[in-house]
Structure formats: structure tokens, C-alpha cells
């Protein structure tokens, strides 16, 4: 009898575990399907509007290549070479078909492949943005958690004051200060330039550390404030009071009940921060001498290179949607509220 009981018990446990795993996978799959269902129409509309901006801009490759004094015949000839004499929807379909195959067209200024140009700049920006996000998450989560655990104390007020100050400091000002201290003064890091990771992890990290630190301040501030607020609110919930009454340990209450319920707003913040770090760091890239994605977008806009600007917008849309999809999947797996469909 004892042996039979021991054999049946694990089977029951596995029987309980399998539905739980299936439920979790189903929940993640549902989030994935909903996100894709939203992504497809958003991508279609966004790409159409992006392409339509060229017609509204009135810009032409003939004006860039031939100058303002070009004759109408010369302008027509150049535009025909670029396919601009075709009907609008034919042009859009040709361009959109290329986008689906990863081809973003050629630059009006030098004829170079835009996908290649964006890939070079995006590699730089993704390296810096990923490192900045990592710094922001680690430091922000640490400060936010510490402030929530020591709420209403001097430490909580000090952390709140610190994140308030760094939240209003522009990244380019922080970058200049970091260069003066760590590059010029202490000679610990290079002041400018970029080394691909293929040439060595050490030099690569050395070149992206200071720009990543400059960009991470805003992430630290937002994550810390969001996490502190949500954790303090979670501590006031009835389920935490019930856990205290049941005699659960402080550690278990925090990790099982408080942290999981308070992660949502902080994780949602990251969904907007990462794409912003990639595309909105033009000034920082100038300061650190980086030929990144943001600088490429700025240079293309100033040159009137419409296909390059269109490529930048398409890649930005994909980055925003993809990273938000990742955040939604993490939220669906981690936070109890999203598991209940709240």
C-alpha cells in the first residue's frame, strides 16, 4: 500500500503541473497572437504614411543631384531613372515589396544601399542602447526597491531626490562631464570613437561605456520612480496584510507577493525607453564621435535623402513594436495581474 501511494503521488503532482505549464504557454501564446494582430495593421498604415510623406515633401533626387538650376527635361530623366514617373500606388507597392524582403532602396545622395548604411549605424546604436538599458535596469531596480523597502525614511528621501535630479540632466551634459572626468582626467576610457565587438570585447566595452552611462540616467530615474511607487502601493494591498497575518517571512512576502505585483509599470516603462535610446541619441553620438543610427537619421533628414529617412522610420517602427512585444510577453509570464487578464 505504501509503495502504491508513493507511486501515485508523483503522478498527481505531474498531473497538476502539466495543466499549469499549458496554461502559462497558452497565456503567452495569446499575448503573442494579440500583439501580432495589432502589429500588422499598424505596420501597414505606418509604412503607407511614411511613403506618402515623400510625395508631400516635394523633394526629388533630381534636385539633389542636379541642383536648383536643372532643366525640366533633366529632372524628368533623373526621376524616371528612380521610378518616380510611375503612379503613386505602383511606387508604393514596389517599395513595400522591397521592405518585406529587407531592401529599403538606395540613397538619393550617393546611391548606396540604405539597408547596409542603416545596419552599420544600427549596430553602434544597439550596442550603446542595450548597455544603457542594462545599466538603467540594474541601478533603477536597485534604487527603486531600496526606496520602497525603506519608505518614509531618510534613505527613501535621498533616493527620491537623487533620481529627480538625474531625470532633468540632459544626456549631452552628462556625456561632457563623463568625458572630462573619466577620459580626460583619469584616462580610464576613450573619449570618442567606436570599436566593433569583433575586434575585442574589452575595447568594445571601453568605447561604449561612457555614452551608455550618459544615456542611462533617464532610464535609472524612470525605472526607480515607477518601481518605488508600484511597490509601495503593493505593500498596502490586502493580500500583503493577509500574508503578514499568516506569518510568512518578510523575504517571501516581498518576492512572491509584492515584487511580482509591482513589476508591471516598471517593465512597461522599458517598452518605450529602448527604442528611444536607439533613435534619439543624436547629440550624444556627436559628442562621443559615434556614427550611429540617430546620427544617420539626422544627416539623412538634413540632406533631404527621403529614401534614407523612410528606411529609418521603418526600422524605428519595427524596433518599437518588437521591443514592446518582448515586454508584453515578459509581463504575461511574470506579473499576476496580466496572468488573470487584468
C-alpha positions as CSV (number, residue, x, y, z in Angstrom):
1,X,0.0,0.0,0.0
2,X,2.8,2.4,0.9
3,X,4.6,1.8,-2.4
4,X,1.4,2.3,-4.4
5,X,0.8,5.6,-2.6
6,X,4.3,6.8,-3.2
7,X,4.0,6.0,-6.9
8,X,0.6,7.7,-7.3
9,X,1.7,10.9,-5.5
10,X,4.3,12.0,-8.1
11,X,1.9,11.2,-10.9
12,X,-0.7,13.5,-9.2
13,X,1.9,16.2,-8.8
14,X,2.9,15.9,-12.5
15,X,-0.8,16.0,-13.4
16,X,-1.2,19.2,-11.6
17,X,2.0,20.7,-13.1
18,X,1.2,20.0,-16.7
19,X,-2.1,22.0,-16.8
20,X,-0.2,24.8,-15.1
21,X,2.5,24.7,-17.8
22,X,-0.1,24.5,-20.6
23,X,-2.0,27.4,-19.1
24,X,1.2,29.6,-18.9
25,X,2.1,28.7,-22.5
26,X,-1.4,29.4,-23.7
27,X,-1.3,32.8,-21.9
28,X,2.0,33.7,-23.6
29,X,0.7,32.5,-27.0
30,X,-2.5,34.6,-26.6
31,X,-0.4,37.7,-25.9
32,X,1.8,36.9,-28.9
33,X,-1.2,36.5,-31.2
34,X,-2.8,39.7,-30.0
35,X,0.4,41.6,-30.4
36,X,0.9,40.3,-34.0
37,X,-2.7,41.2,-34.8
38,X,-2.0,44.7,-33.7
39,X,1.4,44.9,-35.4
40,X,0.2,44.0,-38.9
41,X,-2.3,46.9,-39.4
42,X,-0.1,49.3,-37.5
43,X,2.9,48.4,-39.8
44,X,0.8,48.7,-42.9
45,X,-0.6,52.1,-42.0
46,X,2.7,53.4,-40.8
47,X,4.6,52.3,-43.9
48,X,1.9,53.8,-46.2
49,X,2.1,57.2,-44.3
50,X,5.9,57.0,-44.3
51,X,5.9,56.5,-48.1
52,X,3.3,59.2,-48.7
53,X,5.5,61.7,-46.9
54,X,7.8,61.7,-49.9
55,X,5.0,63.0,-52.2
56,X,4.0,65.6,-49.7
57,X,7.6,66.8,-49.2
58,X,8.0,67.8,-52.8
59,X,11.7,66.6,-52.7
60,X,13.3,64.9,-55.7
61,X,16.6,63.2,-56.3
62,X,17.0,65.4,-59.4
63,X,17.1,68.5,-57.2
64,X,19.8,66.9,-55.0
65,X,21.9,65.6,-57.9
66,X,21.4,68.3,-60.5
67,X,20.9,71.4,-58.3
68,X,18.2,74.1,-58.4
69,X,19.1,75.2,-62.0
70,X,18.3,71.8,-63.6
71,X,16.1,71.9,-66.7
72,X,12.7,70.2,-66.7
73,X,14.0,67.6,-69.2
74,X,16.9,66.7,-67.0
75,X,14.7,66.5,-63.9
76,X,12.2,64.2,-65.7
77,X,15.1,61.9,-66.9
78,X,16.5,61.5,-63.4
79,X,13.1,60.9,-61.8
80,X,12.4,58.3,-64.5
81,X,15.6,56.5,-63.5
82,X,14.3,56.3,-59.9
83,X,10.9,55.2,-61.0
84,X,9.2,58.4,-59.8
85,X,7.3,58.7,-63.0
86,X,5.1,55.7,-62.2
87,X,1.7,56.0,-60.5
88,X,1.8,56.5,-56.7
89,X,0.4,53.1,-55.7
90,X,2.8,51.3,-58.1
91,X,5.7,53.1,-56.5
92,X,4.4,52.2,-53.1
93,X,4.0,48.6,-53.9
94,X,7.5,48.4,-55.4
95,X,8.9,50.0,-52.3
96,X,6.8,47.9,-49.8
97,X,7.7,44.7,-51.6
98,X,11.4,45.6,-51.1
99,X,10.8,46.4,-47.4
100,X,9.2,42.9,-46.9
101,X,12.5,41.5,-48.3
102,X,14.7,43.7,-46.2
103,X,15.5,46.1,-49.1
104,X,15.0,49.7,-48.2
105,X,16.1,51.2,-51.5
106,X,19.1,53.3,-52.5
107,X,20.2,56.7,-51.2
108,X,19.4,59.7,-53.3
109,X,22.7,61.4,-52.3
110,X,25.3,58.6,-53.1
111,X,23.3,55.7,-54.4
112,X,24.4,53.4,-51.6
113,X,22.2,50.6,-50.3
114,X,20.2,52.1,-47.4
115,X,19.8,48.7,-45.6
116,X,23.6,48.5,-45.4
117,X,24.0,52.1,-44.2
118,X,21.3,51.6,-41.5
119,X,22.8,48.3,-40.5
120,X,26.2,49.9,-39.8
121,X,24.7,52.7,-37.7
122,X,22.2,50.4,-36.0
123,X,25.0,48.1,-34.8
124,X,26.6,51.0,-33.0
125,X,23.4,52.4,-31.5
126,X,22.1,49.0,-30.4
127,X,25.4,48.3,-28.6
128,X,25.2,51.6,-26.7
129,X,21.4,51.4,-26.1
130,X,21.5,47.8,-24.8
131,X,24.3,48.6,-22.4
132,X,22.5,51.8,-21.3
133,X,19.3,49.8,-20.7
134,X,21.2,47.2,-18.7
135,X,22.7,49.9,-16.5
136,X,19.4,51.6,-16.1
137,X,17.5,48.4,-15.2
138,X,20.1,47.2,-12.7
139,X,20.6,50.6,-11.0
140,X,17.0,51.7,-11.3
141,X,15.6,48.4,-9.9
142,X,18.1,48.5,-7.0
143,X,17.3,52.1,-6.1
144,X,13.5,51.7,-6.5
145,X,13.5,48.5,-4.4
146,X,15.7,50.1,-1.7
147,X,13.5,53.2,-1.5
148,X,10.3,51.1,-1.2
149,X,11.8,48.9,1.5
150,X,12.9,51.9,3.4
151,X,9.9,54.1,2.6
152,X,9.4,57.3,4.6
153,X,13.0,57.2,5.9
154,X,15.9,59.5,5.1
155,X,17.2,56.9,2.6
156,X,13.9,56.9,0.7
157,X,14.0,60.7,0.5
158,X,17.7,60.7,-0.6
159,X,17.0,58.3,-3.4
160,X,13.9,60.2,-4.5
161,X,15.9,63.4,-4.6
162,X,18.7,61.8,-6.5
163,X,16.5,60.3,-9.2
164,X,14.7,63.6,-9.5
165,X,18.0,65.4,-10.1
166,X,19.3,63.0,-12.7
167,X,16.0,62.9,-14.5
168,X,16.3,66.5,-15.6
169,X,20.0,66.3,-16.6
170,X,20.4,66.3,-20.4
171,X,22.3,63.3,-21.8
172,X,24.8,65.5,-23.7
173,X,25.6,67.5,-20.5
174,X,26.2,64.2,-18.6
175,X,28.3,63.0,-21.5
176,X,30.6,66.1,-21.5
177,X,31.1,65.7,-17.7
178,X,31.9,62.0,-18.0
179,X,34.5,62.7,-20.8
180,X,36.1,65.4,-18.6
181,X,36.3,63.1,-15.6
182,X,36.9,59.6,-16.9
183,X,38.5,60.2,-20.3
184,X,40.5,63.5,-20.0
185,X,41.1,63.5,-16.2
186,X,41.5,59.9,-15.2
187,X,42.3,58.4,-18.6
188,X,40.2,55.3,-17.9
189,X,38.1,55.3,-21.0
190,X,38.5,56.7,-24.6
191,X,36.8,60.0,-25.2
192,X,35.4,59.2,-28.6
193,X,35.1,56.5,-31.4
194,X,33.7,53.0,-31.6
195,X,35.3,49.6,-31.9
196,X,33.2,46.6,-33.2
197,X,32.9,43.7,-30.8
198,X,34.6,41.5,-33.4
199,X,37.8,43.4,-32.6
200,X,37.7,42.5,-29.0
201,X,35.2,42.6,-26.1
202,X,37.4,44.8,-24.0
203,X,37.9,47.7,-26.5
204,X,34.2,47.4,-27.5
205,X,33.1,47.8,-23.8
206,X,35.6,50.6,-23.2
207,X,34.2,52.7,-26.1
208,X,30.5,52.2,-25.3
209,X,30.7,52.6,-21.5
210,X,30.7,56.4,-21.3
211,X,27.9,57.0,-23.9
212,X,25.9,54.2,-22.3
213,X,26.3,55.8,-18.9
214,X,25.2,59.2,-20.3
215,X,22.1,57.7,-21.8
216,X,21.2,55.5,-18.7
217,X,20.5,58.3,-16.3
218,X,16.9,58.9,-17.7
219,X,16.3,55.1,-17.6
220,X,17.5,54.9,-14.0
221,X,15.2,57.7,-12.9
222,X,12.1,56.4,-14.6
223,X,12.6,52.8,-13.5
224,X,13.4,53.7,-9.9
225,X,10.4,56.0,-9.6
226,X,7.9,53.7,-11.2
227,X,9.1,50.7,-9.2
228,X,9.1,52.5,-5.9
229,X,5.6,53.8,-6.5
230,X,4.2,50.4,-7.5
231,X,6.0,48.5,-4.7
232,X,4.7,50.9,-2.0
233,X,1.2,50.6,-3.5
234,X,1.5,46.8,-3.4
235,X,2.6,46.8,0.3
236,X,-0.8,48.4,1.0
237,X,-2.9,45.7,-0.6
238,X,-5.0,43.3,1.4
239,X,-3.2,40.2,0.1
240,X,0.1,41.5,1.7
241,X,-1.7,42.1,5.0
242,X,-3.1,38.6,4.8
243,X,0.4,37.2,4.2
244,X,1.7,39.0,7.2
245,X,-1.1,37.7,9.4
246,X,-0.4,34.1,8.1
247,X,3.2,34.5,9.4
248,X,5.0,34.4,6.1
249,X,8.6,35.7,6.1
250,X,9.4,39.2,5.0
251,X,11.6,37.8,2.2
252,X,8.7,35.6,0.9
253,X,6.2,38.4,1.1
254,X,8.4,40.7,-0.9
255,X,9.5,38.3,-3.7
256,X,6.2,36.3,-4.1
257,X,3.6,39.0,-3.4
258,X,5.0,42.5,-3.6
259,X,7.6,42.4,-6.3
260,X,5.6,40.3,-8.8
261,X,2.6,42.6,-8.5
262,X,4.8,45.8,-8.6
263,X,6.9,44.9,-11.6
264,X,4.3,45.8,-14.3
265,X,4.7,49.7,-14.5
266,X,8.5,49.5,-14.4
267,X,8.6,46.9,-17.2
268,X,6.1,48.8,-19.3
269,X,8.4,51.8,-19.0
270,X,11.2,49.9,-20.6
271,X,9.0,49.2,-23.7
272,X,9.2,52.9,-24.6
273,X,12.8,53.5,-23.3
274,X,14.8,51.2,-25.5
275,X,13.6,52.4,-28.9
276,X,14.1,56.0,-27.7
277,X,17.6,55.2,-26.7
278,X,18.4,53.8,-30.1
279,X,16.9,56.7,-32.2
280,X,17.0,59.8,-30.0
281,X,20.7,60.0,-29.1
282,X,21.9,62.2,-31.9
283,X,23.6,64.8,-29.7
284,X,25.2,62.1,-27.6
285,X,26.6,60.4,-30.7
286,X,28.1,63.7,-31.9
287,X,29.8,64.2,-28.5
288,X,31.3,60.7,-28.5
289,X,32.1,60.6,-32.2
290,X,29.8,57.7,-32.9
291,X,28.3,57.1,-36.4
292,X,25.1,55.6,-35.0
293,X,21.5,55.2,-36.1
294,X,20.4,58.6,-34.7
295,X,23.2,60.5,-36.4
296,X,22.5,58.7,-39.7
297,X,18.8,59.7,-39.4
298,X,19.7,63.4,-38.7
299,X,22.2,63.6,-41.6
300,X,19.7,62.0,-44.0
301,X,17.0,64.4,-43.0
302,X,19.3,67.4,-43.4
303,X,20.4,66.2,-46.8
304,X,16.8,65.7,-48.0
305,X,17.5,62.0,-48.6
306,X,13.9,60.8,-48.5
307,X,14.5,57.1,-49.1
308,X,17.0,57.0,-46.2
309,X,14.6,58.8,-43.9
310,X,11.9,56.3,-44.9
311,X,14.2,53.5,-44.1
312,X,14.9,55.0,-40.7
313,X,11.2,55.3,-40.0
314,X,10.5,51.7,-41.0
315,X,13.3,50.4,-38.8
316,X,12.1,52.6,-35.9
317,X,8.6,51.2,-36.2
318,X,9.9,47.6,-36.2
319,X,12.1,48.3,-33.1
320,X,9.2,49.9,-31.2
321,X,6.8,47.1,-32.0
322,X,9.3,44.3,-31.4
323,X,10.6,45.5,-28.1
324,X,7.0,46.2,-26.9
325,X,6.1,42.7,-27.9
326,X,9.0,41.3,-25.8
327,X,7.9,43.4,-22.8
328,X,4.3,42.2,-23.2
329,X,5.4,38.6,-23.2
330,X,7.5,39.1,-20.1
331,X,4.6,40.8,-18.4
332,X,2.3,38.0,-19.4
333,X,4.7,35.5,-17.8
334,X,5.8,37.4,-14.7
335,X,3.1,39.6,-13.3
336,X,0.0,38.0,-11.7
337,X,-2.4,40.8,-12.9
338,X,-1.6,40.1,-16.6
339,X,-2.0,36.4,-15.9
340,X,-5.5,37.0,-14.8
341,X,-6.2,39.1,-17.8
342,X,-6.4,42.3,-15.8
